[in-house]
Amino acid sequence: MHGTGVREDSYRKAYERVARGLKRTRPDVRLVPCYWGDTCGAHLELGGASFPSPDQDRGAPGAREHDPLALWALLERDPLAEIELIEDAAREDEQGGYVPGRIDRWDALADRVRALAGSDPLKSGDRAGPLVEDIGPQLDGAAEDLAAELSLRLSGKAYGQDAESVAARALVALAVRMTEQAQGAEEPLPVDGADRDALVDLLTDHLGGTDRGVVADSGKWLAARLVADPLLWAASPVVQVGRRRVTGRFLPETGDILRYQARGALLRARIAEAVAQARETDDGTVVLLAHSLGGIASFDLLAMEPSHGVDLLVTVGSQAPFLYEIDALTGLRRGDDLPGTFPRWINVYDRRDLLGFVGGGLFPGRVDDVRVYLRQPFPRAHTAYFAHNGLYERLKAELP
């Protein structure tokens, strides 16, 4: 019984791997397949009709080389990211430099940023939007911090025409972060993009700037940062344009879970059918060997109905104990005992598998938690069980 995201070709390879493992240790065991990915898994049956049309994205900001939304995704993680870019570029191109008797332009900008602290220019006029009400208490501290960073990092460096807009964006991003930290917010502060952009324009004007662009030649740098950081990857314009393809790539893993939560009876019926077929052709004992989501469905089936003639349930990398603890199982409510008809249960896990849980503390005396050592990091630890020789050695002794 396979888990989420598996389709026919990968299931066939996994089935053959399990068959070889059992042949080495228990050649007397007959392995019966239970593939459900095509019939019970998630598929875009309507051809992706739920996706926005690509035509709607033409001419949108995300289609441009410099995507401001992608830039803001980065600034929300690192408010000083553009300043870091200017600093790094200056190391490669030694322009600017200290000139005796001349006030450094970055230091002068730092003074103008610092002057915003304690003043009240942003709260007057129609251009000051609602965002100021949220982050206003933190603007003074953000201005002091930003001024110090500008002088420390960029003093003596070449000064670009976009300097004031860079400082304005950094100031807003810093103030938003400081507001979230001060509030102890578990969720990001709600910020309207138009309100944020208006505040950046207002700050740029107060700092004496006229340019509204991003740092020159920042396209490749921004793309590299987005790709390197998984949490920023979804903001990439490439991902937005290829949303249908990207979603299709991840659909089997996530979609199978969602579909089971809503239409789980289909998968449980498929398991019951496979067990019945095994019973018709063999009078011996029946063991359910189930991985991940397959283990959840098998657990639910055996908890909701009589045992169907199953003598032993072996779950591998299973989340059933975790779902029981948070009361999210279909077959058994938290606090309820396993029914008397529930078969013997062996639960195999690896501590490095973040999707493998133990049930001994939840069902005392009703489950044997068996730890294996796959010597793999997550997520490979979740998929390596059936390639592990130790699993079959353990099954050799456990199988009836």
C-alpha positions, 0 to 999 in steps of 0.5 A: 500500500503506497503513500501520497504522490505515487503513480503507476511507474514509481509504484511498479518500481517500489513493488518490485523492490519490496518483492526482492526484499521479501524474497531474500528473507521470506520467500514463502510470502506472496506479495499482493499489489494495492495500487490506488494512485490512478483511481483514488489519487488527485488529478486535474480532471478538468484540465486545470480550469480552476487556474487563472488564465495566463492572458490575465498576467500579460503586462502585469508587474510579475511579467517584467524583468524587475518584479517589484513583488518578488523584490518585496518578498525578499525585503520582507525577509531581509530589509537591508537586501538592496543595501547589501547588493550595493555594498557587494557591487562596490567591492567589485567596482571601486568607484567613489571612495573618500575625498577629503573635505567632501561630505559623503553622499551616503552619510548625508542620506543617513542624516536625512533618514535619521532626521525622520526620527522624531519628526512628523512629516509622514502623518500629514497630508492625503498621501499618508495612508493607513499603513502609517497608523500600524508602523508609525510607532516603529518608524523612529527606531527603524530610521535610526537603525537604517541610518547607521547601516547606510553609513557603516556599509556604504560610506565612500561607495558610489552613489546611485540615482536610486539611493533614496528609493532604496532607503525608503523601501528599506525603512518601510520593510524595517518598520514592518518587521519591527512592528510584527516583533513588537506585537509578537504577531504569529501572522504577517502584518496585513499590508496593502501593496498600494498603501505600501508603495504610496508610503515609499513614494512619500518617503523617497520625496522626503529624502530628496529622491526622484528616481523610483527604480530598483538597483541597477543590474539587480535582475540576476541578483534578485533571481538568484536570491529567489531560487536559493531561498525555498520560502521566496521561490514562490514569488519568482515571476517564472513560477507565477507564469508557470503556475499550472506546471508547478502546481501539477508537479506538486499536485500528487503529493498534496492533492492526494492528502486533500482528496483523502480527507474529503473522499477517503471512502474511495481509498478505504474501499480499494484497500478492502477490495485488495484484502478480499482478493487476497483472501479469495486466492490464499487461505493464509494470514493477510498482512497489510504493509502500508506506507505514509498516507496508505497507512492512514487509510489502512488504519482508518479502515480497520478502526471503522469496520471489522478487520476484513480478515487482516491479521497484521497491520504494518505501517511504515513512516505513518502519520496515523498516531499524530493525526489521532493526537490532534483528533484529525483521523476519520476512523477514530476520535481522540480519546477512543480506544482501538476496537477489539477487532483491530489486528496486531499493529507494527509501526516502523519509523526512523527518527530522521523521518519527520513524517514518521510518528510513534503510537506506543504512548497513545495505544499502550499494548496495542502497537509495537513501534519499531525503529529503523536506522535509514541513515538518510536526511529528511525528506529522503528518510521518508522514502527510503524504508523499502530500500532498507535491508533491516526492514526485511530482516525485521519483517522476517521475524514478525510476519506470521 
